[in-house]
Amino acid sequence: MTSRRLFLAVFGLLAVVVGAQNLGTPRNAGPDEPAHVVRAAGLVRGEVFGTGLDELSAAELAELDGGAADIANADPSNSSLGLFDVPAWVRGPSEECFAMTGATGDAANYGVFPASCARHMPPADTLSSAATYPVWSHLLPGAATLLVHNDGALWLARLFHGLVPLLLVAAALTRLLTAARIAAASAVLVALTPMTLFMFAVVNPSGVAIAGALALWVALDDVLARRAAPDWLLPAAFAALVLPRDDGVLWAALIVGVLLAVHRTAPLAAWRLLSLPARAVVAATTAASALWALLAGGELVPVDRPATGIEFAEIVVQRTGRHLREAIGVLGWLDTELPESVLYLWCLAAGLVVMIALAARQQRRALGAAAALGLGIVAGWVLEIVQGRTAGLFWQGRYALPVLAGLVLLPGLSRGADRAVGRLGAFVPGVVAVVVWNGAFLQALRRWGVGRHGSVRPWAWDTYGAPLPVLLLIAAHVAASAGLGYLVWRCAAGGSDDDTTPPLGLSLVRGGG
């Protein structure tokens, strides 16, 4: 199979997996999805920041129903809040009847109310808490609202949003499969946690940033291991990580730092390995991200009453386990917890990846994985403690996924791993990852259809307005994920995991396969 055909096969199978999750997730059931869709729709209609709430009269302000925008705890002068002049259907249907605590306000009822209640609720105001987000990841979803003129536009907006993540991950996987590196490809499947796939399937800039980080781990590790100039994947991955969110530069710096330490490479030496176009992209996107943050001056919208002092810091540290669980998969508005068995299976797969690295005598990579985990945790502590003075307990596990992915990717990218444990041993983590994906998807569909305490029979789950039957979505998800696993297994028989196979980008340029 040529590189082009392999890329198309990987991209197509991933697209079916993410597409099934797109259509299986109720509209506006992604975290902060209404805010991002409203801002995206306003952006393509010429409104970058919208109308600030401090520009509204007291009567107009009182009529606003912010819903998930969390304006109850925010000052009207908060620059991240904006009212956009877009059609009302952009904001609908309302998720307020089922998202998080639903109608009771009791945290014990997270995930209890099925999403079918949203059919009977009108959309809320076109208010967004993402008014100062960088524009880059809002352009494609916004374009969908110009093509479809009803609340079904969100399905297309999600599809457009997922294109960049799918292209990046498919390119990274194809690079590894072209070299028949089965252990590394399996590690990428494990790094695609249920939360990561969910972020690809809904409209949220975190999805683009996480995909950029995954591709950056793979591409930069390849450059440092080969001591060769990168192809297009590295600068594209860096841009995708840095541009969508203001914290992208931080995660990029941590990823680069860990990889330089593992490969014992000085920063200047690594910089010299980059081609002039790659250096230009890295410098330009870093400058653009910093300039946007300076000019937009975005503030965090408080999610609860701000707190300070040692007690607040203790609470932040105590929530570490919760945040790590969220990074693996607490879907929806953090109201769709996965079964314990799914979480344990993912941890098993991650542990197997690390054990394979140790079997290949790649102790530095195992230490690097521990460093990535520690840096992800500590960065979350610092950011939440510092910004908690105004934003409260705002941190979520998905924010640190760009660097936490190194826990799996660093050991998984070990050279010689396939030879150390054999083809079957290298493939096992990928098989477990596919099982995890499907277990998580089934639990999510159940939660949306009947609530987390409802029937376990898929044919009894309500479709809550999904455009395709639930059973068809399940069949497509299972078939595509299994097909991707089979593709990894099949490609592993065609080569070796040494350093002689040309990178994907070079073979494409040369027209080879």
C-alpha positions as CSV (number, residue, x, y, z in Angstrom):
1,M,0.0,0.0,0.0
2,T,1.4,3.4,-1.0
3,S,1.8,6.2,1.5
4,R,-1.1,8.1,-0.1
5,R,-3.4,5.2,0.0
6,L,-2.4,4.4,3.6
7,F,-3.0,8.0,4.6
8,L,-6.5,8.0,3.0
9,A,-7.4,4.7,4.7
10,V,-6.2,5.9,8.1
11,F,-8.0,9.3,7.6
12,G,-11.2,7.6,6.4
13,L,-11.4,5.2,9.4
14,L,-10.7,7.9,11.9
15,A,-13.3,10.1,10.2
16,V,-15.9,7.4,10.7
17,V,-15.0,7.0,14.4
18,V,-15.1,10.7,15.0
19,G,-18.2,11.2,12.7
20,A,-20.1,8.6,14.7
21,Q,-19.3,10.5,17.9
22,N,-20.3,13.7,16.2
23,L,-23.7,12.5,15.3
24,G,-24.1,10.5,18.5
25,T,-23.5,13.5,20.7
26,P,-26.5,15.8,21.2
27,R,-26.1,19.3,19.9
28,N,-24.4,21.6,22.4
29,A,-23.5,18.7,24.6
30,G,-19.8,19.4,24.2
31,P,-18.1,21.5,27.0
32,D,-18.6,25.2,26.2
33,E,-19.8,24.2,22.7
34,P,-22.6,26.8,22.6
35,A,-20.2,29.6,23.4
36,H,-17.8,28.5,20.6
37,V,-20.5,28.0,18.0
38,V,-22.1,31.4,18.7
39,R,-18.7,33.2,18.5
40,A,-17.8,31.3,15.4
41,A,-21.1,32.3,13.7
42,G,-20.5,35.9,14.7
43,L,-16.9,35.9,13.5
44,V,-17.8,34.9,9.9
45,R,-20.5,37.5,10.0
46,G,-18.0,40.3,10.8
47,E,-18.2,40.4,14.6
48,V,-14.9,39.5,16.2
49,F,-15.7,40.3,19.9
50,G,-19.4,40.9,19.8
51,T,-21.2,43.5,22.1
52,G,-19.8,43.7,25.6
53,L,-22.3,43.3,28.4
54,D,-21.1,46.6,29.9
55,E,-22.6,48.2,26.9
56,L,-26.1,46.9,27.7
57,S,-28.7,48.7,29.8
58,A,-29.7,47.3,33.1
59,A,-33.0,46.1,31.6
60,E,-31.3,44.3,28.7
61,L,-28.8,42.7,31.0
62,A,-31.6,41.4,33.3
63,E,-33.2,39.7,30.3
64,L,-30.1,37.7,29.4
65,D,-30.2,34.0,30.1
66,G,-26.6,33.0,30.0
67,G,-27.1,29.4,30.7
68,A,-23.8,27.6,30.3
69,A,-21.9,30.9,29.8
70,D,-21.6,31.2,33.6
71,I,-22.4,34.9,33.7
72,A,-23.9,34.6,37.1
73,N,-20.4,34.8,38.7
74,A,-18.9,37.3,36.2
75,D,-18.7,41.0,36.1
76,P,-20.5,42.6,33.1
77,S,-17.1,44.2,32.2
78,N,-15.5,40.8,31.6
79,S,-14.0,41.0,28.1
80,S,-14.6,37.3,27.3
81,L,-18.4,37.8,27.4
82,G,-20.0,39.1,24.2
83,L,-23.5,39.2,22.7
84,F,-23.4,38.3,19.0
85,D,-25.9,39.4,16.4
86,V,-26.5,36.0,14.8
87,P,-29.7,34.0,14.1
88,A,-31.3,32.4,17.1
89,W,-31.1,28.9,15.7
90,V,-27.3,29.1,16.0
91,R,-27.6,28.7,19.8
92,G,-30.3,26.0,19.8
93,P,-31.3,23.6,21.0
94,S,-30.7,24.4,24.6
95,E,-28.7,21.9,26.7
96,E,-29.6,23.4,30.0
97,C,-32.2,20.7,30.8
98,F,-29.6,17.9,30.8
99,A,-26.1,19.3,30.9
100,M,-24.3,18.9,34.3
101,T,-27.0,19.0,37.1
102,G,-30.0,19.5,34.9
103,A,-33.0,20.9,36.7
104,T,-32.1,20.0,40.3
105,G,-28.8,21.8,40.9
106,D,-27.7,18.7,42.8
107,A,-24.3,17.3,41.7
108,A,-25.5,13.8,42.5
109,N,-27.8,14.1,39.5
110,Y,-25.0,14.6,37.0
111,G,-25.8,12.6,33.9
112,V,-29.3,11.6,35.1
113,F,-31.4,13.6,32.7
114,P,-31.5,12.3,29.1
115,A,-30.8,14.7,26.3
116,S,-34.3,14.3,24.7
117,C,-35.6,17.0,27.0
118,A,-33.7,19.6,24.8
119,R,-36.3,19.1,22.1
120,H,-38.8,21.0,24.1
121,M,-36.6,23.9,25.1
122,P,-36.1,27.1,23.1
123,P,-32.5,28.3,22.5
124,A,-31.0,30.7,25.0
125,D,-29.6,34.1,24.1
126,T,-26.7,34.3,21.6
127,L,-24.3,35.1,24.4
128,S,-20.8,33.7,24.3
129,S,-18.1,33.3,26.9
130,A,-15.5,32.8,24.2
131,A,-15.6,36.3,22.7
132,T,-11.8,36.8,23.0
133,Y,-10.6,33.4,21.9
134,P,-8.1,33.3,19.1
135,V,-10.1,33.3,15.8
136,W,-8.2,30.5,14.0
137,S,-10.2,27.5,15.2
138,H,-13.6,29.3,14.9
139,L,-13.4,30.0,11.2
140,L,-14.3,26.6,9.8
141,P,-17.2,25.9,12.2
142,G,-18.5,29.4,11.6
143,A,-18.5,28.8,7.8
144,A,-20.9,25.9,8.4
145,T,-23.5,28.3,9.8
146,L,-23.4,30.1,6.5
147,L,-24.1,27.0,4.5
148,V,-26.9,25.5,6.7
149,H,-29.6,27.9,7.9
150,N,-31.1,25.9,10.9
151,D,-29.9,24.4,14.1
152,G,-28.8,21.3,12.1
153,A,-25.8,23.5,11.1
154,L,-24.0,22.3,14.3
155,W,-23.5,18.8,12.8
156,L,-21.7,20.4,9.8
157,A,-19.8,22.8,12.1
158,R,-18.5,19.8,14.1
159,L,-17.5,18.1,10.9
160,F,-15.6,21.2,9.7
161,H,-13.9,21.6,13.1
162,G,-12.7,18.0,13.1
163,L,-11.0,18.2,9.7
164,V,-7.7,19.7,11.1
165,P,-7.4,17.2,14.0
166,L,-8.1,14.3,11.8
167,L,-5.6,15.4,9.2
168,L,-2.9,15.8,11.8
169,V,-3.5,12.5,13.6
170,A,-3.8,10.6,10.4
171,A,-0.5,12.1,9.1
172,A,1.2,11.1,12.3
173,L,-0.1,7.6,12.3
174,T,0.7,7.2,8.6
175,R,4.3,8.2,9.3
176,L,4.6,5.5,11.8
177,L,2.8,2.8,9.8
178,T,4.9,3.6,6.7
179,A,7.9,2.6,8.9
180,A,6.0,-0.4,10.2
181,R,6.4,0.8,13.8
182,I,3.6,-1.1,15.4
183,A,4.5,-0.2,19.0
184,A,4.5,3.5,18.2
185,A,1.3,3.3,16.2
186,S,-0.4,1.5,19.1
187,A,0.8,4.2,21.5
188,V,-0.8,6.8,19.4
189,L,-4.1,4.9,19.6
190,V,-3.7,4.8,23.4
191,A,-2.9,8.5,23.5
192,L,-6.3,9.1,21.7
193,T,-8.2,8.9,25.0
194,P,-12.0,9.0,24.9
195,M,-11.8,12.7,25.9
196,T,-9.5,13.4,23.0
197,L,-11.8,11.8,20.5
198,F,-14.7,13.6,22.0
199,M,-12.9,16.9,21.6
200,F,-12.4,16.1,17.9
201,A,-16.1,15.4,17.6
202,V,-17.5,18.6,19.1
203,V,-16.8,22.3,18.5
204,N,-14.1,23.3,20.9
205,P,-10.6,24.7,20.2
206,S,-9.1,22.2,22.6
207,G,-9.6,19.5,20.0
208,V,-7.3,21.3,17.5
209,A,-4.7,22.0,20.1
210,I,-4.6,18.4,21.4
211,A,-4.3,17.0,17.9
212,G,-1.4,19.5,17.2
213,A,0.3,18.3,20.4
214,L,0.0,14.6,19.4
215,A,1.5,15.3,16.0
216,L,4.2,17.5,17.5
217,W,5.3,14.7,19.9
218,V,5.6,12.3,16.9
219,A,7.2,14.7,14.4
220,L,9.8,16.3,16.8
221,D,10.8,13.0,18.3
222,D,11.5,11.8,14.7
223,V,13.6,14.9,13.9
224,L,15.7,14.6,17.1
225,A,16.1,10.8,16.7
226,R,17.2,11.1,13.0
227,R,19.0,14.4,13.3
228,A,17.3,15.3,10.1
229,A,15.3,18.3,8.9
230,P,11.5,17.9,9.4
231,D,8.9,17.7,6.7
232,W,5.6,19.7,6.8
233,L,4.1,17.8,9.8
234,L,6.2,19.5,12.5
235,P,5.4,23.1,11.6
236,A,1.8,22.3,10.9
237,A,1.5,20.5,14.3
238,F,3.2,23.4,16.1
239,A,0.8,25.9,14.6
240,A,-2.2,23.8,15.4
241,L,-1.1,23.6,19.1
242,V,-0.1,27.2,19.6
243,L,-2.8,29.2,17.7
244,P,-6.2,28.0,19.0
245,R,-5.7,28.8,22.7
246,D,-3.8,31.3,24.7
247,D,-2.0,28.5,26.7
248,G,-0.7,26.8,23.5
249,V,2.8,28.3,23.8
250,L,3.1,27.0,27.3
251,W,2.3,23.4,26.3
252,A,4.6,23.6,23.2
253,A,7.5,24.8,25.4
254,L,6.9,21.9,27.8
255,I,6.8,19.3,25.0
256,V,9.9,20.7,23.4
257,G,11.7,20.8,26.7
258,V,10.9,17.2,27.6
259,L,11.9,15.9,24.2
260,L,15.2,17.8,24.2
261,A,16.0,16.3,27.6
262,V,15.2,12.8,26.5
263,H,17.3,13.1,23.4
264,R,20.0,15.1,25.2
265,T,19.9,17.8,22.6
266,A,20.7,21.5,23.2
267,P,17.9,23.9,22.1
268,L,20.2,25.7,19.6
269,A,21.2,22.4,18.1
270,A,17.6,21.4,17.7
271,W,16.8,24.8,16.1
272,R,19.5,24.3,13.6
273,L,17.9,21.0,12.5
274,L,14.8,22.8,11.3
275,S,14.5,24.0,7.8
276,L,14.1,27.8,7.1
277,P,10.4,27.4,6.3
278,A,9.8,25.4,9.5
279,R,11.7,28.1,11.6
280,A,9.5,30.8,9.9
281,V,6.3,29.0,10.8
282,V,7.4,28.3,14.4
283,A,8.4,32.0,14.9
284,A,5.4,33.5,13.1
285,T,2.8,31.4,15.0
286,T,4.5,32.0,18.3
287,A,4.5,35.7,17.6
288,A,0.8,35.7,16.4
289,S,-0.3,33.8,19.6
290,A,1.5,36.2,21.9
291,L,0.2,39.3,19.9
292,W,-3.4,38.1,20.1
293,A,-3.2,37.4,23.8
294,L,-1.8,40.9,24.3
295,L,-4.4,42.7,22.1
296,A,-7.5,40.7,23.0
297,G,-6.8,40.7,26.7
298,G,-9.2,37.7,27.4
299,E,-10.3,37.1,30.9
300,L,-11.5,33.8,32.4
301,V,-15.2,33.7,33.1
302,P,-15.6,32.6,36.8
303,V,-17.2,29.2,37.2
304,D,-17.7,29.7,41.0
305,R,-16.9,32.1,43.7
306,P,-13.2,33.0,43.6
307,A,-11.1,32.0,46.6
308,T,-7.6,32.5,47.8
309,G,-5.2,31.4,50.5
310,I,-3.7,28.1,51.5
311,E,-7.1,26.3,51.7
312,F,-7.7,27.1,48.1
313,A,-4.3,25.6,47.1
314,E,-5.1,22.5,49.1
315,I,-8.4,22.0,47.3
316,V,-6.6,22.4,43.9
317,V,-4.1,19.7,44.8
318,Q,-6.8,17.4,46.2
319,R,-8.6,17.6,42.8
320,T,-5.6,16.1,40.9
321,G,-7.1,12.6,40.6
322,R,-10.3,14.1,39.3
323,H,-8.5,16.0,36.7
324,L,-6.5,13.0,35.5
325,R,-9.7,11.1,35.2
326,E,-11.2,13.9,33.2
327,A,-8.2,13.7,30.8
328,I,-9.0,10.1,30.1
329,G,-12.7,10.6,29.8
330,V,-15.4,12.5,31.6
331,L,-17.4,13.6,28.6
332,G,-20.1,16.1,28.0
333,W,-20.2,19.0,30.5
334,L,-18.2,16.8,32.8
335,D,-21.5,14.9,33.5
336,T,-20.8,11.7,31.5
337,E,-18.4,9.5,33.5
338,L,-17.1,6.4,32.0
339,P,-17.4,3.0,33.7
340,E,-14.5,2.1,36.0
341,S,-13.7,-0.9,33.8
342,V,-13.0,1.5,30.8
343,L,-10.7,3.7,32.9
344,Y,-8.8,0.6,34.2
345,L,-8.4,-0.7,30.7
346,W,-6.9,2.6,29.5
347,C,-4.5,2.6,32.5
348,L,-3.6,-1.0,31.6
349,A,-2.8,0.0,28.0
350,A,-0.7,3.0,29.1
351,G,1.2,0.7,31.5
352,L,1.8,-1.8,28.8
353,V,3.3,1.0,26.6
354,V,5.7,2.0,29.3
355,M,6.7,-1.7,30.0
356,I,7.4,-2.2,26.3
357,A,9.8,0.8,26.4
358,L,11.6,-0.7,29.4
359,A,11.8,-4.0,27.6
360,A,13.5,-2.1,24.8
361,R,15.9,-0.6,27.4
362,Q,14.6,2.9,26.8
363,Q,14.8,4.0,30.5
364,R,15.3,7.7,29.5
365,R,12.0,7.6,27.7
366,A,10.2,6.1,30.7
367,L,11.7,8.9,32.8
368,G,10.5,11.4,30.2
369,A,7.0,10.0,30.4
370,A,7.1,10.5,34.2
371,A,8.3,14.0,33.6
372,A,5.5,14.7,31.2
373,L,2.9,13.5,33.7
374,G,4.5,15.6,36.5
375,L,4.7,18.7,34.4
376,G,1.1,18.4,33.3
377,I,0.0,18.1,36.9
378,V,2.1,20.9,38.3
379,A,1.2,23.2,35.4
380,G,-2.4,22.7,36.2
381,W,-1.8,23.4,39.9
382,V,0.0,26.6,39.2
383,L,-2.4,28.0,36.6
384,E,-5.5,27.2,38.7
385,I,-4.0,28.7,41.9
386,V,-2.8,31.8,40.2
387,Q,-5.9,32.4,38.2
388,G,-8.3,31.1,40.8
389,R,-8.3,34.5,42.5
390,T,-10.7,35.6,39.7
391,A,-11.9,32.4,38.1
392,G,-12.4,30.0,40.9
393,L,-11.9,26.3,40.4
394,F,-11.9,26.4,36.6
395,W,-9.3,23.8,35.7
396,Q,-10.3,20.7,33.7
397,G,-8.2,17.7,32.8
398,R,-8.5,18.2,29.1
399,Y,-6.5,21.5,29.3
400,A,-3.3,19.6,30.1
401,L,-3.8,16.8,27.5
402,P,-1.2,18.3,25.1
403,V,1.6,17.5,27.5
404,L,-0.1,14.6,29.4
405,A,-0.1,12.7,26.0
406,G,3.7,12.4,26.5
407,L,3.0,9.9,29.2
408,V,2.1,7.4,26.5
409,L,3.8,8.8,23.4
410,L,7.3,9.2,24.8
411,P,7.8,5.5,25.7
412,G,5.7,4.4,22.8
413,L,8.0,6.0,20.2
414,S,10.9,4.0,21.4
415,R,13.1,2.6,18.6
416,G,13.6,-1.1,18.7
417,A,10.4,-1.7,20.7
418,D,8.9,-4.0,18.1
419,R,12.0,-6.2,18.1
420,A,12.1,-6.3,21.9
421,V,8.5,-7.6,22.5
422,G,7.5,-9.0,19.1
423,R,4.8,-8.0,16.8
424,L,1.9,-9.3,18.9
425,G,3.2,-7.7,22.1
426,A,3.6,-4.4,20.4
427,F,0.0,-4.6,19.1
428,V,-1.7,-5.4,22.4
429,P,-1.9,-1.7,23.7
430,G,-3.6,-0.7,20.4
431,V,-6.2,-3.5,20.8
432,V,-7.0,-2.4,24.3
433,A,-7.3,1.3,23.1
434,V,-9.9,0.3,20.5
435,V,-11.9,-1.6,23.2
436,V,-11.7,1.5,25.4
437,W,-13.0,3.8,22.6
438,N,-16.0,1.6,22.1
439,G,-16.8,1.1,25.8
440,A,-16.7,4.9,26.2
441,F,-18.9,5.6,23.2
442,L,-21.5,3.1,24.4
443,Q,-21.6,4.7,27.8
444,A,-21.9,8.1,26.3
445,L,-24.8,7.1,24.1
446,R,-26.6,5.5,27.0
447,R,-26.2,8.6,29.1
448,W,-27.6,10.8,26.3
449,G,-30.4,8.4,25.5
450,V,-31.7,7.3,28.9
451,G,-29.4,8.8,31.6
452,R,-26.6,7.0,33.4
453,H,-29.1,5.0,35.4
454,G,-31.2,4.0,32.4
455,S,-31.5,0.8,30.3
456,V,-28.3,-0.9,29.1
457,R,-30.1,-2.1,25.9
458,P,-29.1,0.1,22.9
459,W,-32.3,-0.5,21.1
460,A,-34.1,1.2,24.0
461,W,-32.1,4.4,23.9
462,D,-33.8,7.6,22.7
463,T,-32.1,9.2,19.7
464,Y,-32.6,12.8,21.1
465,G,-32.7,14.2,17.5
466,A,-29.6,12.4,16.2
467,P,-29.8,12.2,12.4
468,L,-29.0,8.5,12.3
469,P,-30.2,5.6,14.4
470,V,-28.1,4.8,17.5
471,L,-27.6,1.2,16.4
472,L,-26.2,2.3,13.1
473,L,-23.8,4.7,14.8
474,I,-22.6,1.9,17.1
475,A,-22.0,-0.4,14.2
476,A,-20.1,2.2,12.3
477,H,-18.0,3.1,15.3
478,V,-17.1,-0.5,16.1
479,A,-16.3,-1.4,12.5
480,A,-14.1,1.7,11.8
481,S,-12.2,1.4,15.1
482,A,-11.6,-2.4,14.5
483,G,-10.6,-1.6,10.9
484,L,-8.0,0.9,12.1
485,G,-6.6,-1.7,14.5
486,Y,-6.4,-4.2,11.6
487,L,-4.6,-1.7,9.5
488,V,-2.0,-1.2,12.2
489,W,-1.5,-5.0,12.4
490,R,-1.3,-5.4,8.6
491,C,1.2,-2.6,8.1
492,A,3.4,-4.0,10.8
493,A,4.2,-7.0,8.6
494,G,5.6,-4.8,5.9
495,G,8.8,-3.4,7.4
496,S,10.9,-2.7,10.4
497,D,11.1,0.0,13.1
498,D,14.6,1.1,12.4
499,D,15.6,4.6,11.3
500,T,16.1,3.9,7.6
501,T,12.5,4.5,6.4
502,P,12.0,8.0,4.9
503,P,9.5,10.3,6.7
504,L,6.0,10.4,5.2
505,G,6.4,13.9,3.9
506,L,9.6,13.1,2.0
507,S,8.1,10.0,0.3
508,L,5.0,12.1,-0.7
509,V,7.2,14.8,-2.2
510,R,9.2,12.2,-4.1
511,G,6.0,10.5,-5.3
512,G,6.9,7.2,-3.6
513,G,4.9,4.8,-1.5
